[in-house]
Amino acid sequence: MVEIVECAPRCEDRCSKTHHRKPCLFYCKYCCAKCLCVPPGTYGNKEVCPCYNDWKTKEGGPKCP
């Protein structure tokens, strides 16, 4: 579990290798604020954060990067 102030730096790490940096950061910070968790690494590992992992779009895809 992370504090809200930790969301930005953790999302910077999470989104550091994507070509879609701006939307990645937006949704990562949005999800972190709700779930108070950001999975480690730049991809995958979502099982570490169940809320982050289980939050889906209307279409059923992942909401959080």
PDB file with SEQRES, HELIX, SHEET and CRYST1 records, atoms N, CA, C and O in Angstrom:
SEQRES   1 A   65  MET VAL GLU ILE VAL GLU CYS ALA PRO ARG CYS GLU ASP          
SEQRES   2 A   65  ARG CYS SER LYS THR HIS HIS ARG LYS PRO CYS LEU PHE          
SEQRES   3 A   65  TYR CYS LYS TYR CYS CYS ALA LYS CYS LEU CYS VAL PRO          
SEQRES   4 A   65  PRO GLY THR TYR GLY ASN LYS GLU VAL CYS PRO CYS TYR          
SEQRES   5 A   65  ASN ASP TRP LYS THR LYS GLU GLY GLY PRO LYS CYS PRO          
HELIX    1 AA1 ILE A    4  GLU A    6  5                                   3    
HELIX    2 AA2 CYS A    7  ARG A   14  1                                   8    
HELIX    3 AA3 ARG A   21  CYS A   35  1                                  15    
HELIX    4 AA4 LYS A   46  VAL A   48  5                                   3    
HELIX    5 AA5 PRO A   50  ASP A   54  1                                   5    
CRYST1    1.000    1.000    1.000  90.00  90.00  90.00 P 1           1          
ATOM      1  N   MET A   1       0.848  -1.172   0.000  1.00  0.00           N  
ATOM      2  CA  MET A   1       0.000   0.000   0.000  1.00  0.00           C  
ATOM      3  C   MET A   1       0.902   1.246   0.000  1.00  0.00           C  
ATOM      4  O   MET A   1       1.899   1.306   0.719  1.00  0.00           O  
ATOM      5  N   VAL A   2       0.534   2.216  -0.806  1.00  0.00           N  
ATOM      6  CA  VAL A   2       1.329   3.444  -0.916  1.00  0.00           C  
ATOM      7  C   VAL A   2       0.499   4.652  -0.497  1.00  0.00           C  
ATOM      8  O   VAL A   2      -0.731   4.615  -0.511  1.00  0.00           O  
ATOM      9  N   GLU A   3       1.185   5.705  -0.132  1.00  0.00           N  
ATOM     10  CA  GLU A   3       0.534   6.984   0.158  1.00  0.00           C  
ATOM     11  C   GLU A   3       0.262   7.663  -1.189  1.00  0.00           C  
ATOM     12  O   GLU A   3       0.955   7.404  -2.172  1.00  0.00           O  
ATOM     13  N   ILE A   4      -0.742   8.525  -1.224  1.00  0.00           N  
ATOM     14  CA  ILE A   4      -1.084   9.239  -2.463  1.00  0.00           C  
ATOM     15  C   ILE A   4       0.130   9.980  -3.026  1.00  0.00           C  
ATOM     16  O   ILE A   4       0.316  10.021  -4.242  1.00  0.00           O  
ATOM     17  N   VAL A   5       0.959  10.567  -2.158  1.00  0.00           N  
ATOM     18  CA  VAL A   5       2.125  11.322  -2.627  1.00  0.00           C  
ATOM     19  C   VAL A   5       3.157  10.426  -3.318  1.00  0.00           C  
ATOM     20  O   VAL A   5       4.011  10.923  -4.052  1.00  0.00           O  
ATOM     21  N   GLU A   6       3.087   9.121  -3.091  1.00  0.00           N  
ATOM     22  CA  GLU A   6       4.010   8.186  -3.727  1.00  0.00           C  
ATOM     23  C   GLU A   6       3.539   7.751  -5.116  1.00  0.00           C  
ATOM     24  O   GLU A   6       4.299   7.124  -5.856  1.00  0.00           O  
ATOM     25  N   CYS A   7       2.305   8.073  -5.475  1.00  0.00           N  
ATOM     26  CA  CYS A   7       1.752   7.630  -6.762  1.00  0.00           C  
ATOM     27  C   CYS A   7       2.556   8.162  -7.948  1.00  0.00           C  
ATOM     28  O   CYS A   7       2.907   7.398  -8.846  1.00  0.00           O  
ATOM     29  N   ALA A   8       2.851   9.459  -7.960  1.00  0.00           N  
ATOM     30  CA  ALA A   8       3.542  10.055  -9.110  1.00  0.00           C  
ATOM     31  C   ALA A   8       4.894   9.400  -9.387  1.00  0.00           C  
ATOM     32  O   ALA A   8       5.137   8.994 -10.524  1.00  0.00           O  
ATOM     33  N   PRO A   9       5.787   9.279  -8.398  1.00  0.00           N  
ATOM     34  CA  PRO A   9       7.079   8.650  -8.712  1.00  0.00           C  
ATOM     35  C   PRO A   9       6.957   7.174  -9.085  1.00  0.00           C  
ATOM     36  O   PRO A   9       7.703   6.681  -9.932  1.00  0.00           O  
ATOM     37  N   ARG A  10       6.034   6.481  -8.463  1.00  0.00           N  
ATOM     38  CA  ARG A  10       5.862   5.059  -8.811  1.00  0.00           C  
ATOM     39  C   ARG A  10       5.308   4.906 -10.222  1.00  0.00           C  
ATOM     40  O   ARG A  10       5.686   3.986 -10.948  1.00  0.00           O  
ATOM     41  N   CYS A  11       4.411   5.810 -10.607  1.00  0.00           N  
ATOM     42  CA  CYS A  11       3.865   5.766 -11.967  1.00  0.00           C  
ATOM     43  C   CYS A  11       4.916   6.185 -12.993  1.00  0.00           C  
ATOM     44  O   CYS A  11       4.917   5.677 -14.115  1.00  0.00           O  
ATOM     45  N   GLU A  12       5.796   7.091 -12.630  1.00  0.00           N  
ATOM     46  CA  GLU A  12       6.902   7.460 -13.529  1.00  0.00           C  
ATOM     47  C   GLU A  12       7.721   6.216 -13.863  1.00  0.00           C  
ATOM     48  O   GLU A  12       8.084   5.994 -15.018  1.00  0.00           O  
ATOM     49  N   ASP A  13       8.008   5.411 -12.848  1.00  0.00           N  
ATOM     50  CA  ASP A  13       8.748   4.162 -13.070  1.00  0.00           C  
ATOM     51  C   ASP A  13       7.931   3.189 -13.905  1.00  0.00           C  
ATOM     52  O   ASP A  13       8.443   2.593 -14.853  1.00  0.00           O  
ATOM     53  N   ARG A  14       6.655   3.030 -13.552  1.00  0.00           N  
ATOM     54  CA  ARG A  14       5.777   2.071 -14.231  1.00  0.00           C  
ATOM     55  C   ARG A  14       5.661   2.398 -15.721  1.00  0.00           C  
ATOM     56  O   ARG A  14       5.645   1.491 -16.554  1.00  0.00           O  
ATOM     57  N   CYS A  15       5.582   3.662 -16.054  1.00  0.00           N  
ATOM     58  CA  CYS A  15       5.343   4.094 -17.437  1.00  0.00           C  
ATOM     59  C   CYS A  15       6.623   4.498 -18.175  1.00  0.00           C  
ATOM     60  O   CYS A  15       6.544   5.053 -19.270  1.00  0.00           O  
ATOM     61  N   SER A  16       7.774   4.237 -17.611  1.00  0.00           N  
ATOM     62  CA  SER A  16       9.031   4.735 -18.167  1.00  0.00           C  
ATOM     63  C   SER A  16       9.405   4.145 -19.525  1.00  0.00           C  
ATOM     64  O   SER A  16      10.174   4.766 -20.259  1.00  0.00           O  
ATOM     65  N   LYS A  17       8.891   2.979 -19.881  1.00  0.00           N  
ATOM     66  CA  LYS A  17       9.309   2.358 -21.142  1.00  0.00           C  
ATOM     67  C   LYS A  17       8.237   2.342 -22.228  1.00  0.00           C  
ATOM     68  O   LYS A  17       8.473   1.818 -23.316  1.00  0.00           O  
ATOM     69  N   THR A  18       7.071   2.904 -21.951  1.00  0.00           N  
ATOM     70  CA  THR A  18       6.003   2.883 -22.948  1.00  0.00           C  
ATOM     71  C   THR A  18       6.141   4.038 -23.939  1.00  0.00           C  
ATOM     72  O   THR A  18       6.705   5.084 -23.620  1.00  0.00           O  
ATOM     73  N   HIS A  19       5.621   3.830 -25.135  1.00  0.00           N  
ATOM     74  CA  HIS A  19       5.570   4.902 -26.138  1.00  0.00           C  
ATOM     75  C   HIS A  19       4.333   5.770 -25.919  1.00  0.00           C  
ATOM     76  O   HIS A  19       4.213   6.845 -26.506  1.00  0.00           O  
ATOM     77  N   HIS A  20       3.414   5.299 -25.072  1.00  0.00           N  
ATOM     78  CA  HIS A  20       2.166   6.012 -24.776  1.00  0.00           C  
ATOM     79  C   HIS A  20       2.245   6.574 -23.359  1.00  0.00           C  
ATOM     80  O   HIS A  20       1.387   6.307 -22.518  1.00  0.00           O  
ATOM     81  N   ARG A  21       3.277   7.346 -23.120  1.00  0.00           N  
ATOM     82  CA  ARG A  21       3.601   7.814 -21.772  1.00  0.00           C  
ATOM     83  C   ARG A  21       2.498   8.660 -21.126  1.00  0.00           C  
ATOM     84  O   ARG A  21       2.160   8.447 -19.962  1.00  0.00           O  
ATOM     85  N   LYS A  22       1.940   9.610 -21.867  1.00  0.00           N  
ATOM     86  CA  LYS A  22       0.952  10.517 -21.281  1.00  0.00           C  
ATOM     87  C   LYS A  22      -0.300   9.769 -20.800  1.00  0.00           C  
ATOM     88  O   LYS A  22      -0.700   9.954 -19.650  1.00  0.00           O  
ATOM     89  N   PRO A  23      -0.933   8.930 -21.637  1.00  0.00           N  
ATOM     90  CA  PRO A  23      -2.098   8.197 -21.126  1.00  0.00           C  
ATOM     91  C   PRO A  23      -1.724   7.186 -20.046  1.00  0.00           C  
ATOM     92  O   PRO A  23      -2.503   6.952 -19.122  1.00  0.00           O  
ATOM     93  N   CYS A  24      -0.550   6.589 -20.154  1.00  0.00           N  
ATOM     94  CA  CYS A  24      -0.101   5.645 -19.134  1.00  0.00           C  
ATOM     95  C   CYS A  24      -0.010   6.341 -17.778  1.00  0.00           C  
ATOM     96  O   CYS A  24      -0.512   5.825 -16.779  1.00  0.00           O  
ATOM     97  N   LEU A  25       0.622   7.498 -17.742  1.00  0.00           N  
ATOM     98  CA  LEU A  25       0.758   8.239 -16.486  1.00  0.00           C  
ATOM     99  C   LEU A  25      -0.601   8.671 -15.946  1.00  0.00           C  
ATOM    100  O   LEU A  25      -0.842   8.583 -14.742  1.00  0.00           O  
ATOM    101  N   PHE A  26      -1.488   9.135 -16.819  1.00  0.00           N  
ATOM    102  CA  PHE A  26      -2.818   9.573 -16.392  1.00  0.00           C  
ATOM    103  C   PHE A  26      -3.559   8.429 -15.710  1.00  0.00           C  
ATOM    104  O   PHE A  26      -4.054   8.584 -14.593  1.00  0.00           O  
ATOM    105  N   TYR A  27      -3.635   7.277 -16.381  1.00  0.00           N  
ATOM    106  CA  TYR A  27      -4.397   6.159 -15.826  1.00  0.00           C  
ATOM    107  C   TYR A  27      -3.686   5.501 -14.649  1.00  0.00           C  
ATOM    108  O   TYR A  27      -4.341   5.020 -13.725  1.00  0.00           O  
ATOM    109  N   CYS A  28      -2.382   5.474 -14.670  1.00  0.00           N  
ATOM    110  CA  CYS A  28      -1.641   4.926 -13.537  1.00  0.00           C  
ATOM    111  C   CYS A  28      -1.912   5.749 -12.277  1.00  0.00           C  
ATOM    112  O   CYS A  28      -2.184   5.188 -11.216  1.00  0.00           O  
ATOM    113  N   LYS A  29      -1.839   7.069 -12.391  1.00  0.00           N  
ATOM    114  CA  LYS A  29      -2.080   7.938 -11.234  1.00  0.00           C  
ATOM    115  C   LYS A  29      -3.532   7.841 -10.772  1.00  0.00           C  
ATOM    116  O   LYS A  29      -3.807   7.863  -9.572  1.00  0.00           O  
ATOM    117  N   TYR A  30      -4.454   7.735 -11.718  1.00  0.00           N  
ATOM    118  CA  TYR A  30      -5.880   7.588 -11.413  1.00  0.00           C  
ATOM    119  C   TYR A  30      -6.113   6.296 -10.636  1.00  0.00           C  
ATOM    120  O   TYR A  30      -6.811   6.288  -9.622  1.00  0.00           O  
ATOM    121  N   CYS A  31      -5.528   5.213 -11.119  1.00  0.00           N  
ATOM    122  CA  CYS A  31      -5.685   3.911 -10.471  1.00  0.00           C  
ATOM    123  C   CYS A  31      -4.983   3.889  -9.117  1.00  0.00           C  
ATOM    124  O   CYS A  31      -5.508   3.321  -8.159  1.00  0.00           O  
ATOM    125  N   CYS A  32      -3.823   4.491  -9.028  1.00  0.00           N  
ATOM    126  CA  CYS A  32      -3.081   4.535  -7.771  1.00  0.00           C  
ATOM    127  C   CYS A  32      -3.870   5.304  -6.708  1.00  0.00           C  
ATOM    128  O   CYS A  32      -3.902   4.896  -5.547  1.00  0.00           O  
ATOM    129  N   ALA A  33      -4.498   6.399  -7.092  1.00  0.00           N  
ATOM    130  CA  ALA A  33      -5.280   7.190  -6.143  1.00  0.00           C  
ATOM    131  C   ALA A  33      -6.441   6.374  -5.579  1.00  0.00           C  
ATOM    132  O   ALA A  33      -6.798   6.528  -4.411  1.00  0.00           O  
ATOM    133  N   LYS A  34      -7.026   5.515  -6.397  1.00  0.00           N  
ATOM    134  CA  LYS A  34      -8.146   4.684  -5.943  1.00  0.00           C  
ATOM    135  C   LYS A  34      -7.664   3.455  -5.192  1.00  0.00           C  
ATOM    136  O   LYS A  34      -8.212   3.107  -4.146  1.00  0.00           O  
ATOM    137  N   CYS A  35      -6.646   2.801  -5.719  1.00  0.00           N  
ATOM    138  CA  CYS A  35      -6.211   1.505  -5.189  1.00  0.00           C  
ATOM    139  C   CYS A  35      -5.077   1.608  -4.167  1.00  0.00           C  
ATOM    140  O   CYS A  35      -4.836   0.669  -3.408  1.00  0.00           O  
ATOM    141  N   LEU A  36      -4.382   2.749  -4.150  1.00  0.00           N  
ATOM    142  CA  LEU A  36      -3.212   2.953  -3.291  1.00  0.00           C  
ATOM    143  C   LEU A  36      -2.167   1.862  -3.492  1.00  0.00           C  
ATOM    144  O   LEU A  36      -1.574   1.349  -2.543  1.00  0.00           O  
ATOM    145  N   CYS A  37      -1.968   1.529  -4.761  1.00  0.00           N  
ATOM    146  CA  CYS A  37      -1.002   0.500  -5.124  1.00  0.00           C  
ATOM    147  C   CYS A  37      -0.597   0.701  -6.578  1.00  0.00           C  
ATOM    148  O   CYS A  37      -1.419   1.081  -7.411  1.00  0.00           O  
ATOM    149  N   VAL A  38       0.670   0.444  -6.880  1.00  0.00           N  
ATOM    150  CA  VAL A  38       1.175   0.415  -8.252  1.00  0.00           C  
ATOM    151  C   VAL A  38       2.042  -0.833  -8.354  1.00  0.00           C  
ATOM    152  O   VAL A  38       2.962  -1.011  -7.556  1.00  0.00           O  
ATOM    153  N   PRO A  39       1.760  -1.705  -9.329  1.00  0.00           N  
ATOM    154  CA  PRO A  39       2.576  -2.915  -9.455  1.00  0.00           C  
ATOM    155  C   PRO A  39       4.035  -2.576  -9.744  1.00  0.00           C  
ATOM    156  O   PRO A  39       4.318  -1.566 -10.389  1.00  0.00           O  
ATOM    157  N   PRO A  40       4.956  -3.404  -9.278  1.00  0.00           N  
ATOM    158  CA  PRO A  40       6.375  -3.155  -9.551  1.00  0.00           C  
ATOM    159  C   PRO A  40       6.716  -3.410 -11.012  1.00  0.00           C  
ATOM    160  O   PRO A  40       6.033  -4.176 -11.692  1.00  0.00           O  
ATOM    161  N   GLY A  41       7.755  -2.779 -11.483  1.00  0.00           N  
ATOM    162  CA  GLY A  41       8.211  -2.993 -12.852  1.00  0.00           C  
ATOM    163  C   GLY A  41       7.462  -2.142 -13.853  1.00  0.00           C  
ATOM    164  O   GLY A  41       6.583  -1.359 -13.494  1.00  0.00           O  
ATOM    165  N   THR A  42       7.824  -2.308 -15.123  1.00  0.00           N  
ATOM    166  CA  THR A  42       7.219  -1.505 -16.188  1.00  0.00           C  
ATOM    167  C   THR A  42       6.071  -2.225 -16.883  1.00  0.00           C  
ATOM    168  O   THR A  42       5.359  -1.619 -17.684  1.00  0.00           O  
ATOM    169  N   TYR A  43       5.881  -3.515 -16.586  1.00  0.00           N  
ATOM    170  CA  TYR A  43       4.831  -4.291 -17.245  1.00  0.00           C  
ATOM    171  C   TYR A  43       4.495  -5.503 -16.379  1.00  0.00           C  
ATOM    172  O   TYR A  43       5.362  -6.051 -15.699  1.00  0.00           O  
ATOM    173  N   GLY A  44       3.226  -5.914 -16.412  1.00  0.00           N  
ATOM    174  CA  GLY A  44       2.833  -7.117 -15.685  1.00  0.00           C  
ATOM    175  C   GLY A  44       2.829  -6.908 -14.178  1.00  0.00           C  
ATOM    176  O   GLY A  44       2.723  -5.777 -13.704  1.00  0.00           O  
ATOM    177  N   ASN A  45       2.944  -7.986 -13.436  1.00  0.00           N  
ATOM    178  CA  ASN A  45       2.970  -8.000 -11.964  1.00  0.00           C  
ATOM    179  C   ASN A  45       1.704  -7.437 -11.333  1.00  0.00           C  
ATOM    180  O   ASN A  45       1.723  -7.051 -10.164  1.00  0.00           O  
ATOM    181  N   LYS A  46       0.593  -7.382 -12.089  1.00  0.00           N  
ATOM    182  CA  LYS A  46      -0.633  -6.784 -11.567  1.00  0.00           C  
ATOM    183  C   LYS A  46      -1.253  -7.592 -10.431  1.00  0.00           C  
ATOM    184  O   LYS A  46      -2.050  -7.061  -9.657  1.00  0.00           O  
ATOM    185  N   GLU A  47      -0.892  -8.878 -10.322  1.00  0.00           N  
ATOM    186  CA  GLU A  47      -1.439  -9.699  -9.242  1.00  0.00           C  
ATOM    187  C   GLU A  47      -1.033  -9.170  -7.859  1.00  0.00           C  
ATOM    188  O   GLU A  47      -1.658  -9.513  -6.855  1.00  0.00           O  
ATOM    189  N   VAL A  48      -0.003  -8.349  -7.809  1.00  0.00           N  
ATOM    190  CA  VAL A  48       0.451  -7.741  -6.551  1.00  0.00           C  
ATOM    191  C   VAL A  48      -0.580  -6.730  -6.039  1.00  0.00           C  
ATOM    192  O   VAL A  48      -0.683  -6.504  -4.834  1.00  0.00           O  
ATOM    193  N   CYS A  49      -1.338  -6.126  -6.950  1.00  0.00           N  
ATOM    194  CA  CYS A  49      -2.340  -5.108  -6.605  1.00  0.00           C  
ATOM    195  C   CYS A  49      -3.711  -5.564  -7.106  1.00  0.00           C  
ATOM    196  O   CYS A  49      -4.090  -5.225  -8.227  1.00  0.00           O  
ATOM    197  N   PRO A  50      -4.464  -6.326  -6.302  1.00  0.00           N  
ATOM    198  CA  PRO A  50      -5.751  -6.855  -6.774  1.00  0.00           C  
ATOM    199  C   PRO A  50      -6.713  -5.788  -7.289  1.00  0.00           C  
ATOM    200  O   PRO A  50      -7.340  -5.991  -8.328  1.00  0.00           O  
ATOM    201  N   CYS A  51      -6.848  -4.656  -6.593  1.00  0.00           N  
ATOM    202  CA  CYS A  51      -7.752  -3.595  -7.045  1.00  0.00           C  
ATOM    203  C   CYS A  51      -7.313  -3.082  -8.411  1.00  0.00           C  
ATOM    204  O   CYS A  51      -8.134  -2.926  -9.314  1.00  0.00           O  
ATOM    205  N   TYR A  52      -6.042  -2.824  -8.557  1.00  0.00           N  
ATOM    206  CA  TYR A  52      -5.446  -2.327  -9.798  1.00  0.00           C  
ATOM    207  C   TYR A  52      -5.675  -3.334 -10.919  1.00  0.00           C  
ATOM    208  O   TYR A  52      -5.986  -2.958 -12.049  1.00  0.00           O  
ATOM    209  N   ASN A  53      -5.520  -4.609 -10.601  1.00  0.00           N  
ATOM    210  CA  ASN A  53      -5.656  -5.684 -11.579  1.00  0.00           C  
ATOM    211  C   ASN A  53      -7.108  -5.916 -11.985  1.00  0.00           C  
ATOM    212  O   ASN A  53      -7.383  -6.181 -13.156  1.00  0.00           O  
ATOM    213  N   ASP A  54      -8.035  -5.822 -11.045  1.00  0.00           N  
ATOM    214  CA  ASP A  54      -9.433  -6.189 -11.293  1.00  0.00           C  
ATOM    215  C   ASP A  54     -10.285  -5.059 -11.853  1.00  0.00           C  
ATOM    216  O   ASP A  54     -11.408  -5.303 -12.293  1.00  0.00           O  
ATOM    217  N   TRP A  55      -9.784  -3.834 -11.848  1.00  0.00           N  
ATOM    218  CA  TRP A  55     -10.553  -2.698 -12.349  1.00  0.00           C  
ATOM    219  C   TRP A  55     -10.534  -2.733 -13.869  1.00  0.00           C  
ATOM    220  O   TRP A  55      -9.469  -2.641 -14.480  1.00  0.00           O  
ATOM    221  N   LYS A  56     -11.712  -2.867 -14.485  1.00  0.00           N  
ATOM    222  CA  LYS A  56     -11.827  -3.036 -15.937  1.00  0.00           C  
ATOM    223  C   LYS A  56     -12.593  -1.878 -16.577  1.00  0.00           C  
ATOM    224  O   LYS A  56     -13.342  -1.163 -15.911  1.00  0.00           O  
ATOM    225  N   THR A  57     -12.388  -1.713 -17.883  1.00  0.00           N  
ATOM    226  CA  THR A  57     -13.150  -0.734 -18.660  1.00  0.00           C  
ATOM    227  C   THR A  57     -14.531  -1.313 -18.937  1.00  0.00           C  
ATOM    228  O   THR A  57     -14.792  -2.477 -18.632  1.00  0.00           O  
ATOM    229  N   LYS A  58     -15.410  -0.508 -19.511  1.00  0.00           N  
ATOM    230  CA  LYS A  58     -16.744  -0.991 -19.881  1.00  0.00           C  
ATOM    231  C   LYS A  58     -16.662  -2.161 -20.849  1.00  0.00           C  
ATOM    232  O   LYS A  58     -17.518  -3.045 -20.849  1.00  0.00           O  
ATOM    233  N   GLU A  59     -15.619  -2.153 -21.675  1.00  0.00           N  
ATOM    234  CA  GLU A  59     -15.433  -3.212 -22.671  1.00  0.00           C  
ATOM    235  C   GLU A  59     -14.799  -4.470 -22.074  1.00  0.00           C  
ATOM    236  O   GLU A  59     -14.686  -5.490 -22.753  1.00  0.00           O  
ATOM    237  N   GLY A  60     -14.388  -4.400 -20.813  1.00  0.00           N  
ATOM    238  CA  GLY A  60     -13.796  -5.556 -20.152  1.00  0.00           C  
ATOM    239  C   GLY A  60     -12.282  -5.614 -20.186  1.00  0.00           C  
ATOM    240  O   GLY A  60     -11.685  -6.559 -19.671  1.00  0.00           O  
ATOM    241  N   GLY A  61     -11.652  -4.607 -20.791  1.00  0.00           N  
ATOM    242  CA  GLY A  61     -10.193  -4.563 -20.834  1.00  0.00           C  
ATOM    243  C   GLY A  61      -9.630  -3.969 -19.554  1.00  0.00           C  
ATOM    244  O   GLY A  61     -10.384  -3.452 -18.730  1.00  0.00           O  
ATOM    245  N   PRO A  62      -8.324  -4.033 -19.375  1.00  0.00           N  
ATOM    246  CA  PRO A  62      -7.727  -3.472 -18.161  1.00  0.00           C  
ATOM    247  C   PRO A  62      -7.808  -1.948 -18.130  1.00  0.00           C  
ATOM    248  O   PRO A  62      -7.502  -1.285 -19.121  1.00  0.00           O  
ATOM    249  N   LYS A  63      -8.214  -1.405 -17.006  1.00  0.00           N  
ATOM    250  CA  LYS A  63      -8.298   0.052 -16.842  1.00  0.00           C  
ATOM    251  C   LYS A  63      -6.922   0.624 -16.483  1.00  0.00           C  
ATOM    252  O   LYS A  63      -6.572   1.733 -16.887  1.00  0.00           O  
ATOM    253  N   CYS A  64      -6.162  -0.145 -15.728  1.00  0.00           N  
ATOM    254  CA  CYS A  64      -4.894   0.344 -15.191  1.00  0.00           C  
ATOM    255  C   CYS A  64      -3.705  -0.254 -15.938  1.00  0.00           C  
ATOM    256  O   CYS A  64      -3.697  -1.446 -16.246  1.00  0.00           O  
ATOM    257  N   PRO A  65      -2.692   0.581 -16.233  1.00  0.00           N  
ATOM    258  CA  PRO A  65      -1.529   0.082 -16.984  1.00  0.00           C  
ATOM    259  C   PRO A  65      -0.570  -0.737 -16.127  1.00  0.00           C  
ATOM    260  O   PRO A  65       0.448  -1.217 -16.627  1.00  0.00           O  
TER     261      PRO A  65                                                      
END                                                                             
